[in-house]
Amino acid sequence: MNELSQESSPYLLQHANNPVNWKAWNPTSLVEAQQENKLIIVSIGYSACHWCHVMEHESFEDQEVANVMNSNFINIKVDREERPDVDAVYMKAVQIMIRRGGWPLNIVTLPDGRPVWGGTYFKKEDWIQSLNQLQELYQTTPEKVIEYAEKLHQGIQSISIIQNTKVETVINQEEISRLVANWKEDFDMDFGGMARSPKFMMPNNYHFLLRFAFQKKDMTLFDFVNLTLTRMAYGGIFDTVDGGFSRYSVDNKWHVPHFEKMLYDNGQLVSLYSDAYKLTENPLYKEVIEKTLSFVERELMNPEGGFYCALDADSLNKENHLEEGAFYVWTIPELKTIIGADFELFSEVFNINTFGLWEDENYVLIQNKSLNDIAIKNNYTVSDLKNKKKLWEKALRIEREKRSKPRLDDKSLTSWNALMLKGYVDAYKALENPTYLELATKNAQFIITNLWSIEGYLWHNYKNKKSTINGYLEDYSLLIAALISLYEVTFDEKWLINAKQLMDYSFEHFYDKDSGYFTFTSNLDEALIAPHFETEDNVIPASNSVMAKNLFHLSIYFENSHYEKTSQQMLQNILPNISYPSAYSNWMDLALSFSEENKELAICGNLALDYSKQLNKLYFPNIVLAGTKKESNLPFLKNRFKETETLFYLCENKACLAPVTDFQQIIKNLQ
């Protein structure tokens, strides 16, 4: 019997009518496998995953496949977004076995959960053949299967071991420069990003590279980051019609996306483009920020101020069949009808030609020239061409709204909401739009009300006014970071107090003294087959790297030497082992904070918030900012407030200059 109809996950519910006897991941399902001595199929995916849908249609909706699975296996479906802990452990196993990973992720395990075989997408015939062979092998020579599972299990456990040197050394800034120099060899100097396809946006990579270029005055690197951000903004990975980024591009020019739109990408990219806008005042970056946040508010915000997870890659086409990208692509006859007399100019802007062609006479809109260049060539003013572009996009949006929309994953996750919260805060810093701060504050209240229990722990998920999964380290680390960011624009110390409470809870329930890192799952949760320490940055930075940065910031605000020492030790253990900088960019960003270029600034006085707004719209990634409009007991601000004047305290490595009242002098010193 398929049990998934009892679940709330949109991904699990997509499979609720399969003839496969799916179960959810829970203790009951695992006990049943052991009682019946059956192999387990663990199939992991997420609601917006195109190839997950393909395998479902080809195999999991097929009765022949279901007969094989139901007869010999306990079948467990996992939403990787709800259970990133399960996904992480079995992803390690598959990467050991086939040296690559992805979703759908399909694993066969022993009844105790130890994996014996796995891969990603399988065609129906290959899937059936593999399952039959595994079942026969387990029935005839189970000792061979168990022996292999034991060796694989040892491999998974060895990956999870982190050496704690417990040696305190000075952070070597020259080593960071060397890593960046090596990294540059992978850059695509034509289209930005890394010189490979598919291309993932990896916002944290460019957040770090932008900061490194700024602090080291590396104009070549600065130009490369701007090239990347411009090319991504040109599309088609960016939806110029309606805002928002897709998850990645299948080609090297950021043209054809995997069309799902994920909350976590868009939150981080808003933060990245906001930082870049501070430095460049590039109107293209402002357009990206505003369109993306408009999309998020319109399509992904729930009535309570929380954010949904994603829009699917697939949507219904004209024949009423699910098709990847159907909602987003255009044919020439459609465009001629919509755009009318401007079609030739429109085609030049958005490449309705071989450069913009995808497949089956479908076009994905993409620019490859600036509007300035196209305007000059066609004897238009830039403002006139920009106005035309807005009118075209409005017409396309109206027409597209008549199509069947992609399916919505309407659960909310604490970690992803935190990324979007921070995105709104960073956009407020850059553009000073008060609506962005209002929505950020509303989201923070949503999280505190619905996802933070009175017992002090966070929930991971929320849907239909229910939360069912205990929070992971990613929830704590990303929410702490968002609350710190919210403090920086409000100087409301309740956000810092909340951040510190979550940090102290994390030390109690996640910190592993032997490794010096935080485990991904709480010590209150049932253990999986191996512990997971998330240390490599990916499309979302590693929860341990985020936590180390949080510790650095909170150590300054609360003058807490334990926080600082823990942060520094985590970083020192990581740095000697970096061979692939892209996977450690958030750690390298933290390393820059341990340099003499990093400063702390306290603004104390009645005009503290006014000055902080001016400061926040400038790009100073090497500043830890605090302030108050009244007497404060925050250790960093204590005894620094004066009723009669606004004072600026500029500090470095726990030593502060004499307070000054001249804001322009402070800006000059920071520059």
Buried (B, 14 or more C-beta within 10 A) or exposed (E): EBBBEEBBBBBBBBBBEBBBBBBBBEEEBBEBBBEEEBBBBBBBBBBBBBBBBBBBEBBBBBEEBBEBBBEBBBBBBBBBBBBBBBBBBBBBBBBBBEEEBBBBBBBBBBBEBBBBBBBBBBEBEEBBEBBEEBBEBBEEEEEEBBEBBEEBBEBBEEBBEBEBEEEEEEBBBEBBEEBBEEBBEEBBEEBBBBBEBEBBBBBBBBBBBBBBBBBBEBEEBBEBBBBBBBBBBBBBBBBBBBBBBBBBBBBBBBBBBBBBBBBBBBBBBBBBBBBBBBBBEBEBBBBBBBBBBEBBBEBBBEEBBBBBBBBBBBBBBEEEEBBBBBBBBBEBEBBBEBBEEBBEBBBBBBBBEEEBBBEEEBBBBBBBEEBEEBBEEEEBEBEEBBEBBEEBBEBBEEBBEEBEEBBBBBBBBBBBBBBBBBBBBBBBBBBEBEEBBEBBBBBBEBBBEBBBEEEEBBBBBBBEEEBEBBBBBBBBBBBBBBBBBBBBBBBEBEBBBBBBBBBEBBBEBBBBEEBBBBBBBBEEBEEBBBBBBBBBBEBBBBBBBBBBBBBBBBBBBBBBEEBBEBBBBBBBBBBEEBEEBBBBBBBBBBBBBBEEBBBBBBBBBBBBBBBBEEBBBBBBBBBBBBBBBEEBEBEBBEEBBBEEEBBBBBBEEEEBEEBEEEBEEBBEBBE
